[in-house]
Amino acid sequence: MARDFDLDLPSLWFTNSPPTFPVHSMKARGLTTSAYSIRREFKSSGTLQNVLVASVRWLDDLSTTKVHITWNDTDPLHTAHAQQRHFAPPGPLSPKDLDKAHRAYGPNIAACAEISLGQTVSDGECWTLAHTVLLDLAHTYRAHGQESPLISQGRTHGYCILALSAGSPGDNAGLLQLADVRRGDILQIENAHFRSVEKTRSARQEGGEKQVGRQKRIVRLAQHTAVMVGVEGEVLRWWSRMEGCRSRRARGGMILETWWWGR
């Protein structure tokens, strides 16, 4: 059973506008997303009290804590009363559940990303594309009375079906098929390096023909988020931010065998 957090009620953070939430003890647990609401209501005694309902979700495992605090304006220090409820991380999904989720959301996620090709999406960052797509779809599904997809929680964009680190070439061969990576899945890359071999032509001509050679270069993606639009063998196709242009969406991709560092 999860232990309650020290809510530091004597600091009266809940009376601030906006409330200083999450509190320090929660932030020390790790990265979070949070939300809150405040209302005023009359008790049975006729006294007016404030009610704060807040929730915090940890990004490492998606566990959640909900907080309920009541207090009176006349003496918040001595009338504050708090309750906490803790919710375990979501359990594993079966292959049947994953397939159902893909059929419900995957094609629409990919289609929404493709529509944005060449357009500015919010601040133009790659993470924002995935977040905006999920947010817009969530609103649409709810408006039609249907269960909505999970909105991005930091760099977590749903249920993790594959997590790996790069090794020597060929180490990860076949993993895309084994994990059943599909169109509409979201890829999160951290500090990844790819080998790229490009054809080059020299400016000097010999016998009327330009010299053709090959140039190797390393492409590094420190933090990158992309919406998958196709998987072809060991090749991932995605929609994301165009390199060197923050506000445009472009086609991209990678061959898993060229991935040699990162995760």
C-alpha positions in Angstrom: 0.0 0.0 0.0 1.4 3.4 -1.0 2.4 5.8 1.8 0.8 9.2 2.0 2.9 12.2 1.0 3.7 15.1 3.3 1.4 17.8 2.1 2.9 20.6 4.1 -0.4 22.0 5.1 1.1 24.6 7.5 2.6 26.4 4.5 -1.0 27.1 3.2 0.1 26.5 -0.4 -3.5 25.5 -1.3 -4.7 29.1 -0.6 -2.4 30.5 -3.2 -3.7 31.5 -6.6 -2.9 29.2 -8.3 -2.2 26.6 -5.7 1.5 25.6 -5.4 0.9 22.0 -6.6 2.4 19.4 -6.7 4.1 19.9 -3.3 7.8 19.4 -2.7 7.5 15.8 -1.5 5.7 14.8 -4.7 8.2 16.5 -6.9 10.9 14.6 -5.1 9.3 11.4 -6.3 9.9 12.2 -9.9 8.5 13.9 -13.0 4.8 14.5 -13.0 1.8 15.9 -14.7 -1.0 17.4 -12.5 -4.4 19.1 -12.5 -6.6 20.7 -9.9 -10.0 22.3 -9.4 -11.3 24.5 -6.6 -14.9 25.1 -5.5 -16.8 26.7 -2.6 -19.6 24.9 -0.9 -21.8 25.2 2.3 -21.4 22.6 5.0 -24.5 21.3 6.9 -23.7 23.8 9.6 -24.1 26.6 7.2 -20.4 27.4 7.1 -18.8 28.2 3.8 -15.7 26.1 3.0 -13.2 25.8 0.1 -12.6 22.4 -1.6 -9.5 21.6 -3.6 -9.4 18.4 -5.6 -6.0 17.8 -7.2 -4.3 14.8 -8.9 -0.7 14.1 -9.8 0.5 11.4 -12.2 4.1 10.1 -12.3 5.5 9.8 -15.7 7.8 6.8 -15.0 5.0 4.3 -14.3 1.7 6.4 -14.7 0.7 5.8 -11.0 -1.6 8.5 -9.7 -2.3 10.2 -6.4 -5.5 12.2 -5.8 -5.7 14.9 -3.0 -8.8 16.3 -1.4 -8.4 19.4 0.9 -11.1 21.5 2.6 -10.6 24.7 4.7 -12.4 27.8 5.9 -11.2 31.3 4.8 -11.5 32.6 8.4 -8.8 30.2 9.7 -7.3 28.0 7.0 -4.3 26.9 9.1 -6.5 25.2 11.8 -9.4 24.1 9.6 -7.5 22.5 6.8 -8.3 18.8 6.4 -6.7 16.6 3.7 -7.2 13.1 2.3 -5.1 11.2 -0.2 -5.9 8.2 -2.5 -3.3 6.3 -4.4 -3.8 4.4 -7.6 -1.4 1.8 -8.9 0.2 1.9 -12.4 -2.0 0.5 -15.2 -1.7 -3.2 -15.6 -0.3 -5.0 -18.7 -2.4 -5.2 -21.8 -3.0 -8.5 -23.6 -2.3 -8.9 -27.3 -6.1 -8.8 -27.8 -6.3 -5.5 -25.9 -3.4 -4.0 -27.9 -5.0 -5.0 -31.2 -8.3 -3.5 -30.1 -6.6 -0.2 -29.2 -4.7 -0.1 -32.4 -7.8 -0.6 -34.5 -9.6 2.1 -32.5 -6.8 4.7 -32.5 -3.8 3.8 -34.7 -5.2 4.6 -38.2 -6.7 7.9 -37.0 -3.4 8.9 -35.2 -1.4 8.4 -38.4 -4.0 10.1 -40.6 -4.1 13.2 -38.4 -0.3 13.4 -38.5 -0.3 13.1 -42.3 -2.8 15.9 -42.7 -0.4 18.2 -41.0 2.4 17.7 -43.6 3.9 21.1 -44.5 1.9 22.9 -41.9 2.7 24.5 -38.6 1.5 22.6 -35.5 1.4 24.8 -32.4 5.1 25.6 -31.6 6.4 23.4 -34.4 8.3 21.0 -32.2 8.2 17.2 -32.8 6.8 16.4 -29.4 4.0 18.8 -29.9 2.8 17.0 -33.1 2.2 13.8 -31.2 0.7 15.6 -28.2 -1.7 17.7 -30.4 -2.8 14.7 -32.4 -3.7 12.7 -29.3 -5.3 15.7 -27.6 -7.5 16.5 -30.7 -8.5 12.9 -31.0 -9.3 12.6 -27.3 -11.7 15.6 -27.7 -13.3 14.0 -30.8 -13.8 10.6 -29.2 -15.3 12.1 -26.0 -17.7 14.3 -28.0 -19.0 11.1 -29.6 -19.3 9.3 -26.3 -16.4 7.0 -27.0 -13.4 6.1 -24.8 -10.5 8.4 -25.7 -6.8 7.6 -26.2 -4.3 8.6 -23.4 -3.0 12.1 -23.9 0.8 12.4 -23.8 2.2 12.3 -20.3 5.5 13.9 -20.7 7.3 11.7 -23.1 5.0 8.8 -22.5 2.4 8.5 -25.2 0.5 5.4 -24.3 1.3 1.8 -23.5 4.9 0.8 -24.2 5.1 -2.1 -26.6 8.8 -2.0 -27.4 11.8 -0.5 -25.5 15.3 -1.2 -26.7 18.8 0.2 -26.8 20.9 0.0 -29.9 23.8 -2.4 -30.2 25.9 -3.8 -33.0 24.3 -4.0 -36.4 21.8 -6.7 -36.7 21.2 -7.1 -32.9 17.7 -5.6 -33.2 16.7 -7.3 -36.5 13.2 -8.7 -36.4 12.2 -6.9 -33.2 9.7 -4.6 -35.0 7.8 -7.6 -36.2 8.1 -9.4 -32.9 6.7 -6.4 -31.0 4.1 -5.9 -33.8 4.9 -2.2 -34.3 2.2 -0.7 -36.5 1.1 2.4 -38.3 -0.1 5.0 -35.7 2.3 4.0 -33.0 4.5 6.7 -31.5 8.2 6.6 -31.4 10.3 8.3 -28.7 14.1 8.5 -29.3 16.7 9.6 -26.8 20.3 10.3 -27.7 20.2 8.1 -30.7 22.9 8.0 -33.4 22.5 6.6 -36.9 25.1 5.9 -39.6 24.2 7.5 -42.9 26.0 6.7 -46.2 25.4 9.1 -49.0 26.5 9.2 -52.6 28.7 12.2 -53.5 30.0 13.6 -56.8 33.3 15.5 -57.1 33.3 18.9 -58.8 36.3 17.8 -61.0 35.4 15.9 -64.2 37.6 13.3 -65.7 36.8 12.1 -69.2 33.6 14.0 -69.2 32.1 12.2 -66.1 31.9 13.3 -62.5 33.6 11.1 -59.9 31.1 9.3 -57.7 32.0 8.4 -54.1 30.4 7.6 -50.8 30.4 9.8 -47.7 29.6 8.5 -44.2 28.1 10.8 -41.6 26.5 10.3 -38.2 23.0 11.7 -37.6 22.2 12.3 -33.9 18.7 12.8 -32.4 19.0 13.9 -28.8 15.3 13.9 -28.1 12.8 13.1 -30.9 9.2 12.2 -31.1 7.5 10.8 -34.2 4.2 9.3 -35.3 4.7 6.1 -37.3 3.0 6.0 -40.6 4.4 2.7 -41.8 6.7 -0.2 -41.1 8.5 -2.0 -43.9 10.7 -4.8 -42.7 13.4 -3.1 -40.7 12.5 0.4 -42.0 10.4 2.8 -39.9 8.5 5.5 -41.7 7.3 8.5 -39.7 5.8 12.0 -39.8 7.7 14.5 -37.7 9.5 17.9 -37.6 11.7 18.6 -40.6 15.4 18.8 -39.7 16.5 22.4 -39.7 12.9 23.8 -39.8 11.1 24.0 -36.6 7.6 24.8 -37.9 7.2 22.3 -40.8 6.1 18.7 -40.8 8.0 16.3 -43.1 8.4 12.6 -43.9 11.2 10.9 -42.2 12.4 7.4 -41.4 15.2 5.2 -40.3 16.6 1.7 -41.0 17.0 -0.2 -37.7 20.3 -1.7 -38.7 21.9 1.7 -39.0 21.0 2.5 -35.4 24.1 2.0 -33.3 23.7 4.1 -30.2 20.9 5.4 -28.0 17.4 4.3 -27.1 
